[in-house]
Amino acid sequence: MLDLNNHPVLLVMAIGVIAPLLVEIPIGFRLPTVVLEMVVGIVVGPHVLGFVRAEGLLEWLGGSLGLAALFFMAGMELDLERVRGRPLSLAAGGWLLSLALGLAAAGLLYVLGFVQYPMILAVTLTTTAVGTLLPILRDGRELETEFGRLVLAAGAVGEFGPIVMVSLLFTRKYGAWLQVGFMLALIAITVLAAFAALRVRSPRIVELLTRTMHSSTQLPVRVSVLFVAFLFVLSETLGLDAVLGAFAAGMVVGLATRGEDGKTMRQKIDAVFFGFQVPFFFVLSGINFDLGGLLQSARTMLLIPVFLTLFLVVRGAPVLLYRNDLAKGERLSFALYVSTALPMVVAITHIGVQTGRMQSDIAGALVGAAILSVLLFPAIGAALRSKSVSLAPSANTGQRG
């Protein structure tokens, strides 16, 4: 008889297949696949059925490798060309306001004795799950509307801002000024790589990459994987958080593959990272999730609705900056969309626990609240958005309220 305890990687790969199949079950609404991956991971993990533990090869695949893959794909999704101008400036201002609100909320919880390191909690509260929102906006044909551009811009900054903050504040290896210098060096390397990818296109290199795209060598994909590994290791060497390098690599590859010519390349990269590496991260996060400890602690259970409310307040309040850009009926939908958080919350709490800057029970409560945000906020936001559009079919998205 097959002993699942001796084959943890096989079990996680099976979950990676089962979760998308469960999503297709018609239950009236569609659950995000990452939620199911985490839920099934919780069930098979040591705190429920005990089929698998996070150790050895599985820990590496779902830890460092999975985290790098997640942030690489986040960088790939960051399309500044689509949201530049007013959407991006509003998003930046809104995120700074979210950071101020997050600091105030985290400071209050620190004074009350609920948390020990308020800064990392504040940064966690400012995240947005843009990867979760993209399919919703695409299915609702919102990507080309002004409303969709505003949501995408806010979501992009809600990923980029927290990544930079985590890298600068929580993984410091050298002095502050030297750390800033290394950050600027990484930015310079990223900019040069992006320039080379966009401008330096030798016909011979282009022909080589095109020819090997459909061969067994898959050279363009291998180059992309090598590039993310290089920046991941370089960031770690410079004393920055390694995920910043993965995110930067994703931005460069995303720029290089924009447009119809890069469509095939992006599909292949999606297959490698979303098809194999990213699921390991979310399933392993579920395996590590201490459900029993969460349910046994009254304080932690109380913090789940508190954090869910704070996600909405911290990320939703900046909608006040959009009063001249969104109609009244659109503002609550916008606030709910940008308050949706999960992948970045899982990643940042993972880093927080690893570095000793976040207690495991606080991390569990944050992840629990983030899961609820994914289940509730987009569905409610989409329903309200649909209602506002049906009530004002001739109104422009930029109509003033």
Secondary structure as GFF3:
##gff-version 3
##sequence-region A 1 401
A	DSSP	three_ten_helix	4	6	.	.	.	ID=ss1
A	DSSP	alpha_helix	8	23	.	.	.	ID=ss2
A	DSSP	alpha_helix	33	44	.	.	.	ID=ss3
A	DSSP	alpha_helix	56	60	.	.	.	ID=ss4
A	DSSP	pi_helix	61	65	.	.	.	ID=ss5
A	DSSP	alpha_helix	66	77	.	.	.	ID=ss6
A	DSSP	alpha_helix	80	83	.	.	.	ID=ss7
A	DSSP	alpha_helix	86	111	.	.	.	ID=ss8
A	DSSP	alpha_helix	118	124	.	.	.	ID=ss9
A	DSSP	alpha_helix	130	139	.	.	.	ID=ss10
A	DSSP	alpha_helix	146	169	.	.	.	ID=ss11
A	DSSP	alpha_helix	176	199	.	.	.	ID=ss12
A	DSSP	alpha_helix	203	213	.	.	.	ID=ss13
A	DSSP	alpha_helix	219	237	.	.	.	ID=ss14
A	DSSP	alpha_helix	242	256	.	.	.	ID=ss15
A	DSSP	three_ten_helix	260	262	.	.	.	ID=ss16
A	DSSP	alpha_helix	263	272	.	.	.	ID=ss17
A	DSSP	pi_helix	273	277	.	.	.	ID=ss18
A	DSSP	alpha_helix	278	288	.	.	.	ID=ss19
A	DSSP	alpha_helix	291	296	.	.	.	ID=ss20
A	DSSP	alpha_helix	298	316	.	.	.	ID=ss21
A	DSSP	three_ten_helix	317	322	.	.	.	ID=ss22
A	DSSP	alpha_helix	328	338	.	.	.	ID=ss23
A	DSSP	alpha_helix	343	354	.	.	.	ID=ss24
A	DSSP	alpha_helix	360	391	.	.	.	ID=ss25
###
